[in-house]
Amino acid sequence: MKPLRSIVIGTAGHIDHGKTALVRALTGVDTDRLPEEKRRGITIDLGFASLDSIAADGSALRISFVDVPGHALFIRNMLAGAGCVPAVMLVIAADEGVMPQTREHLAICELLGMSDGFTVISKADLVNDDRLEQVRAQVRDFLKGTFLGRKEIPILAASARNDVGLEEVRSALIRVALRAGDADLARPMRLPIDRVFVKKGFGTVVTGTLLSGEIRVGQSLMLEPGGRSVRVRGLQTHGASEELAQAGSRTAVNLSGVDAAEVSRGQCLVTAGEMTPADVVDAEVTLLGDAPALKHRARVHLHAFTSEVMAEVSLYGTGPAGPGARRLARLKLAQPIVLAPGDRFVLRQPLPAGTVGGGRVLDANPMAHVRRAVTETWLERVVKGDMPRQLELRVGRREMEGIPAATLAREMGLRADHVRQMAADFRTSGELVSMGSDALISSAAFRDAVEKLTGRLKSAGAQGVKRSVLQEQTGLNAEAFGSALERIVADGTARISGESVTLAGIAPAISEKEARLRNDVAAAYRKAALAPSAVKDVAQQLRIGEAEMRRIITLLIREKALVRMGSDDTFVHAEAVRELGERLKPMRGKALDVTAFKAMTGLTRKHAIPLLELLDRERITRKQGDVRIVS
């Protein structure tokens, strides 16, 4: 039966407190798979198992376990497992009680934002009732004030050796699975890789916890960091082949297009264009209460999901961050990793080794060349804002540049369709403005762009300004310029005559008749594209006298709407030349002879030769013997 609800639960606890034995008793799977683990009798790396069950309402459940090592020497492996799980089973041995790694593991779980789970006092068969109650009281006091210390969260006693209490543990696991929320459909697909191996007859296989989204057999994905394109040959969930893997499940992915030696723990499988690696992030950092002060520019180990990198901490504000402090900081990573706003991380100091704090990412795409004080104020607003407010803040900081919806989605770690849906409410209220096909700008910034345009047009007076010159003068990008110009023309503030823009109400430099003739001539040449007629033929077609025609062509040449091809009688529209230049760009560095050029453009020799000479003058091509080299 296909599970209707799936959850991944991590173990946590001190070495030799019975985590692996408890998972084996619950699932029948020994998660210690390495020979060294068998020989030493301890967990060194991550282990995996699953338990299928049925809830009281008949719902099918799949509970996956990530069993982590408890030894302090292998804390980095523990972090790689804990980083991807939403709930924890904290295991404390009855004969030893709370130990150093118990404390560090629970602190890590809290730093990673876990909010559900329960505690098991293991090895209950090794102690008498009095000792068991003493340990229970110690554990209750230890958990006080943590997410596992809530009254409704059980502290169970169990023994993997004689099955005492295992039914109560299974019931607690089912309750956690039923409390698990539905997958966040707003997030793009992401699978942090925790294991890589080669399977004979299949090739490269990676495993991980699918944090969000879906993976299908045959799908093309990206391996990040690295930008490596791969294809999904097959999928398995705990040994069972699947066509589709969904968020919240432990997933094995058989990949084609990459060797196992080229993949490592810490990389992510993502959909192309939806998530990209970052090497600088702004974050909210929280130090543990017993941590040493964190100084500006301190170097720490950053653990996020299955990744581990060195990071330099650049604190906002003044002075070091003291124990228990919550501060804004910029983290400069030694290597890029896939991160998005809201992602949790843990910070550990190198020497003496130990967990000092953690936090959450606020911005994985900090803007360059912005004063620290401005960025700090912006981050303080982000910390307090919900998702729609964060969208508004991210659009606003781009000012008159605006931001495409797809880029905004990557910045927020959300699906593009979800971002567009959120933005629609802001457009309806007038707080955001759409530009071009898919860009957004704040209404305040759009007003500034409009004012910048009208200001330049006022300075130009009756003479007006050519469109391209006007954009250059205002410094607006194509989307902002086009949208602002469209707005002022639509509301009657400005008018466009040919290539010239003029404020409405200012007497035009030419008569309406002349403007109409100029537009007609420009349109005729634009329609002719790369094969224009002779001047006299165009004049005859438009019923314009030859002298008048020559004067209009002179005006259009001054405005750079027309370009002389070779003789006084041959001209071509500038847009046609620009479009041809774009077509030739992919051929940069390649040779082009007259025959190939004629075949590409469909022109006869009559037009091809003067046009090639024009391309030489424009430095789009350069003549080399009997051929042209595309520049």
N, C-alpha and C positions, 0 to 999 in steps of 0.2 A: 504493500500500500504506500502510495506516495505521501510523504509527510505534509500535513497542512500547515504546520508551524515548526520552525527550526530555530534553534538557539545554540550558540557556542558559549561554553562555560569554562573558565580557566581555574586550575588549582593554584593554591598559594600556601606557603608555610615553610617552616624550618626544615633543614636536611634531616632525613630519616624519621620524619613524623608520620609517614605512612600514606602520602598522597598517591603514589603509584599503586600501592597495594589496594587502596580503597577504590581507585578507578578500575583496577583489574577485577575486584570483587563485584563491582556494579555492572561491568560490560563484558567480562571474560577476555579482555584484550590486555596484554602486557605492553605498556607503552615504552618500556625500556628496550630499544631496538638495537643499540650499538653494542658490539662485543665488550668495549671498555665498561659500559654500564652494567653488563651482566657480570663481568669479573669483579668490579668494585662494589656492586650492590647499591649504587646510587644513580640518580638521574643526572645526566650531564647536559643533554640537549632536549629539545621539545619532543614530546610524545603525543600521539593522537589516538582517540578511540571514540565510539559513539554508542548511544543507548536509544533504541526505539521503544516508545511506550504509547499507551492510550490513556487519555484523560477521562475523567468521570463522565464528561458529556459525549464521549465517543470520538473526540478529535484525536487524530494521529499526530504524534510528536516525534521529532528527532532531536536528541540532545547530544551535541558534540563536545568532547573534552579536549582541551589543550593542557597537557600535564607539563608543568614547568619544574626545572631543577631548584632545589632548596639551598644548595651550598652557595656561600658568599662568592666563591671564585667564579661561579657560573651565572651571576646576576644578569649579565648582558643577554644570555639566552632566555632567562626568565622574562626580561623586558620585551624581547622579541615576540614572546607568546602572549604576554598580558596586554600588549598594546592593541590587540585586535578583538578583545572579548568584552562583552557588555556586562558580564556578571561573573562572580567568583565563588568558589567553594574553598573557604579558608580552613586548613587542616592543622590542628594543634594536638600533639600527642599527650595522652593522659599522664604518662610517667615523667614528662619533662615540663609541661606547661608552656607558657609564653616564652619564646627565645628570641635572640637578636634578629634572625631572618623573618620571624613572624612579624616583628614590628616593621622592618623595612618593607616586606611584601605588602602589608596592609597600607603603609604610607604610599607606596607606589600605586596601589589600586585606587586610592583616593585622588592622587594627583592626576591619574588618567581619567577621572570623571566617572568611575563606576558607581552605580547607584543601587545595585541589587545583588543578591547572593545569600549565603548563610554560612554558619560555622559548624564544623564537625570536630568533636573531641575524639580523636582516634585512639586505637590501642586500649579501648576501655576494658578489655579482658585482663590487662596487666596490673590493674589497681583495684583496691577495694572501694566500697561505696563512699566511705569518708573521704578518701583521696579524690575520688571523682567529683564530689561536691566542692572540695577545696579548689580544684582546677576550674570547675564551672564558675565559681565565684570570681576567681582570678581573671578568667576570660571575659566575664561580664563587665568587670571593672576596666579591663584593657580596651574593650570595644566601645565604652561609653563615649558619646559624642561623635562616633563615626557612623557611616551609612549601614554598617553591620550591627550597630548597637541599638537600633530601633526596637521597640517592644515587640512588634509583630515579626521580627526576624528571629528564627529559632537558633538555639545552640544545642545541637544534637550530640549524643554519645553513640559511638559505633565501634565495631571491631571487624576488620576485614578477615581475620583468621577464623572466627566462629560465626560470622554473619549476624552478630548482634547489632540491632539498630539500622540494618541496611534498608529495610522497608521504609522506615521513617526518612532516611536520606533520599530514597527514590521519590517519595511523596513531596519532599521539599524541592527536588529538582523539577518535578512536574509543575509545582506552583510557580517557580521562577520562569519556566518556559511559557506558562499561560499568561504571566504578567508582561512578557516581552512585547514591546510595541511592534506595529507593522513596519515593514521596510520604508525608509525615507525615499519616496519616489522622486523627490526634487534633486537628489544627488546623482551625479554620473557614476558609471561603472568604475569600481576600483578594487583590485585584489592585490594587497601587499604579499609578496612572496616570502615564505618562511622556510621552504625546503626545495632543493633542486636535485634531481637524479635522472639517470638514464634507465629506461625499461627496455629490455631486449625485445626487438620487433616493433617497438613504438617510437623510441627515440627520447627526446627531451620531455621531462614531466616536471611541472612546478606545482606546489601546493600552497594554499593559504586560506584565510577566511575572507569570503566575499563580503566586503563592507557595505556595498551598495550596488544597485543596478543588476543586470543579468548578463550571463555569458551563454552564447549558443555555439553549437558545433558548426564549423565552417566560417565563423566570424573572423574578420581581420582586426587585430588589436595592436597597440603600441607597447613596447617594453621601455619603461622610463625609470631612472634616467638612462639616456643612450639613444632615444629616438629610433629604436629597432622595430621594424614592422614584422609581425608574426601572425600565424594563422592557427586557429583552434582545430586540431585534428580530432580530439575526443575529450570527453568530460567524465569524471567519476566523482561520486560522493560516497566515501567510505566503502570503496570497492564495487559499488553499483554504477554501471554505465548510465549516463543521462544525456539527453539532447539539449537540456536547458538547466543551468545552475542559477539559483536566485539568491538574493542578499540574505545573509544570516547563516549561510551554510559553509561547512568545510569542503573545499573543492580542490580536486586534482585536475590539472589542465595539461593535456598532451599537445605540445607546440611543434609546429613545423616552421622552418625559416631561421632557426637559431640552434647552436650547439649548447649542450648543458654547461660547458666550460665558459660560455659567454654570458651566463646568467648567475646571479648571486642573490642571497638573502638581502632584503632591503629594497630591491627593485619592485616596481609595481606593474601590473597589467592594467592598462586604461584604454579607453576608446580614443582614437586619433582626434586631436584638436580640442578635447574636453578638459584635460588636465595636463599641466606641464611642470617640470621640476623647478625648484627655487633654491637659490643659495644665499638669499638674504630675506629674513622675515621680521615683521614687527609682531610683538607678542605681549601678553600679560603674564608675568612670572610671579609665582608664589613660592616663598621659601618655607621649609619645615621649621617648626618651632625650636628645634634643637640644632639647626644648621648653623655653620659659621657664616659670618657676613660675606656677602657676594660683592666683590669690588668691580668697578668699571673696568672693562676690557679683560675680565677674567676669562680663562679658557676652561671649558667644561665639555663633558660628553653629553650629547643630546640624543635621546632615544625617542623615536616616534614610530608607532606601529612596529614594523620589523626592521627599521633602519637605525643605524648608529653612526653619528658623525661628530667630529670635533666642532665646537662653536665658540666664537668670541662674543661675549655679552657686552653690549654697549647700552648702558643704563640711561634712560631719560630721567630728567630731574637732576638733583645734586646729591652727592655723597653715596656711600655704599648702601646696599640693601641689607638690613639687619634680619635676624631670625624672625620668622613668621611674617615678614613684610610682603606686601603685594605691590609690584612695580611694573611699569611699562619698560620694555627693552627692545633693542634691535639685536637680532642674532645673526651673525655672519658665519655661514656654514663652510667648512673646509671642502665639502663636495655637495652638489645639489641633490635634493631628494624631493619626492612628490608630497607637497603640503598644500592645505587649503584652510581658509578661515574656519575656526571652530575645532580644528585638530588639536588633540592633547599630546603633550610630550613630557618627558622626565629629564631632569638635569642631574648629572653625577659629577662630582669633582674627581680629578685623576688621583691625587695623593693628598692625604690618605683617602683611598677609594671609599666612596659612600654617596648615597643619594642626598642631595641638598635641597631639591625642590622640583618644580615643574611648572606647567602652565598651559595656555591655549594660544594658538595662532590667531592673530587679529587681521593681519594683512600679509599675504605671500607675494604681493607685487608692489612693494613700496615705490613711490615715485621718486626719481632722482632729482637732485638739485632743488630740494625743498628744505627750507630752514627747519631745524630740529624743533623749535618752539611751535611752529605751525603744525608739523607732523604730530607732535605730542598732543596738542589741543584736538586735532582730528581724531586721534586714537582714543582719547577720553570719551568722545562722542560715540565712537564705534562700540566701545565696551558697554555703554548703557543702552544702545539701540537694538531694536528687534530687526528681523531680516529686511522688511520693507524700508526701515529707516537706514540700514546699512547700504541698501541699494541707492537710496537717495544721496547719501554721503559720498559714495564712490563716483556717481555721476557728477556731483557738484564739484569735487576736487579736480576734475578734468577741465573745468572752466569752459572757455569757448572752443576748446578742442573737441569736446564731446567724446563719446565712447561707443563703439559698435556693441550690439547686444551679445554677440558671441564672445567678445573679449571680456565684457562685464561678467558673463557667466563663468568664464575661467577664473577671473579674479575672486568671485564669490564661492567657487567650488560647487556650483549648481548647474543643472541642465539648462540649456539655452531657452527651451520652450517655457520652462518655469519662470525664468527671468523676464521673458517677454510678457508673460501673463501678469506678473507683479507690476511691470512697468506700465501696462495698460491702464491700471487704476490711477497712476500718477499723471498719465497723459489726459485722462478724462477730467481730472481735477485741475489741470493746467499747470501742475508743478514741474512736469517734464515735457519736452518737445521732441518729436521724432524728426530726424534729419536723413535725407537720402533714403536708401533702401532699408537700413537696419541700425542706424546710430541714434543715440540719445544725448540730450543736452539739457541742463537745468533751464528753467524759464528765465531766471535772472541772467545767466550767461548768454542766453539767446537774445535777450533785450540788449545786452552789451554789444553783441555782434551786429545787431541791427543799427544801433547808435554809431558804431564804428563805420559802418557802410555809409550811412546818411551824412556823417561828418565829412568823410572824404568827398562825397558827391557835392556837398555845399561848397567845399574849397575849390572844386573843379568848375563850378558855375555853369554857364550856358554851354561851354565847350564840351562838357561831359567827360567820361573816362572810358577807355576801352576795358572790356570785362576782365581780360587777363591782367592788365595793369592794375585795375581796381583790387583784384584779389591779392596781388603782390603787395600793394600799398597797405592793405588791412592786415595782412599776415594770417588770414583765416585759412583753415584747410578747406578742401573741396566741398565736403559735406556742409560745414557751417556757412561757407560763402554762398553756396547754391541755395540753401534753405533760407538764409536771411535775404538774399536778393529776390527770391521768389515771393517772400512775404511782403517786401516793400513795393514790389511791382503789383501784387494782387490787391494791396490796400490803396493803390494809387499814389503812393509816396514817390515812386520813381517810374521811369519808362525806359524801355530798351529799343534802340533804333540800330538795326544791323549789329555791329559788334560794340556799339557805344551805349553807355548807361548815363542817364541824366535825371536829375531831380525833377519831378513834376512841378509845373508852375513857373519854371525858368524857361525863357524863350530859347528854342532850339537854335543851334548854330546854322542849320540849313533849313530850307523850306520843307513842308510836308511832301510836296511833289518830288523834290530831290531825294528825300529820305526813302520814299516809296520806290523810286527808280533804282536807288542804290541797293535796297533790299531785293528787288527783282533780279538785278544783275548778279548779286551774291548768291541768290537761290539757284539761278540758272547754272552757275559754275559749280555749286555744291552738288546739284543733281547730276552734272556731267562727270563728276568724280575725276578719274585719271585720264579721261578721254574727252577733253573739252573741244568745242568748236572754235573756229577762228573768230576774232573780235567782230568782224563785219557780219558774220553769220549770226552771232548772238544778238547784235544790234538789230539786224533785220527781223529776227524772231520776236524781239521785244518791242519792235517799232520805235527804236531810239535812233536819233541822228548820230552819225559817226563822231562828230566833234563832242557831243554830249556824252557819248559812250566812252570816249577816251578820257574825259574829265572824271567820270564816275570810276573808271578803272584806276585812275591815279589816286583817288580818295581811298579806294579799297586796298590798294597796295600800301598806302601810308598807314592804314589801320591793320595791316598785315593779315587781311582777310584773303587776299589773292597773292600768289607768288608767280613771278615771271619764270617760264620754263626755259626759254632759250631766245626766241626772236621777239620782236615787238608785237607780234600778232598771236602769241601763244601764252596763255596764263592757266593756272590751276588753283583750285581752292585750297587754302592752307590746311583745313581739316582733313582733306583727302591725303595730303602729304604726311600729316601726323599719323593718320591711320595706317598708311603704308609703312612708315617707320616702325610702328608697333608690330606689324606683321613680319618685318625683317629682323626684329630683335632676337628671336630664337635661332637665327642663322648667323649670329655674331661670330666673326672669324672665318666664315666659310666663303668660298668663291662663288660668284654668280656671273654667268655670261648672258649675252643678249637673248639667246634662245630660251634659256631657263627663266629669265625675267619675263619674257613675253608669255610663256606658258603659265607662269604664276599669276600674272595680272590679267591675262586675256587681251592684252593690247597688241596693236599692230606696230610695225617698226616705226611708223610715222610718229606715234606718241611715245614709244618705248625709249628711243634714243634721247630725245630732249629731256625726258623724265629722269633717265639715268644720269644725265649731265647735271640736272638739278640736285639729285641725291648726292652727287660728288661735291657740289658747292655747299650743300647743307651738312657735309661731313657725315652723312648717314652711310655712304659707301666711299671707297677710294679706288681709283682706277689703277690696275696693275697689269700692264700688257693688254691683252684682249678681254680680260675679265675684271670684275669689280670684287673687292673684298668688303664684306659687310662689317662696318665699324662697331 
